[in-house]
Amino acid sequence: MLQASSIIRDARRAAGLTQTALAERLGVPQSVVARLETPESNPTWTTVNRALAACGRSLTVTEAASTDGIDPTLITVGLTPGERLRLFEQNQASLQDFQRRIKPVDA
């Protein structure tokens, strides 16, 4: 599962910002940005969007129907270790593609 903390941290780094610089743009203390970048954080959608916008980024989420209506990531029982590894690699590739799609906001 993609975490908000990773999205925020990756966007900040891609923008070449320190936590302090991002905090200044958001009008919050640096400790707030540090907390947002921890895996345990659970920011609101609004907070994630504000942080991304401050990094010159935006996040677009689209809904797409599954080809068979079943989420294959939920069905791993009965798979061989090799099949599980291939499924993991496919999911990892999808995650990386998702992260690449986080684009800078047009100025």
Secondary structure, DSSP 8 states (H G I E B T S, - for coil): ---HHHHHHHHHHHTT--HHHHHHHHTS-HHHHHHHTSTT----HHHHHHHHHHTTEE--------SSSS-GGG--TT--HHHHHHHHHHHHHHHHHHHHT-EE---
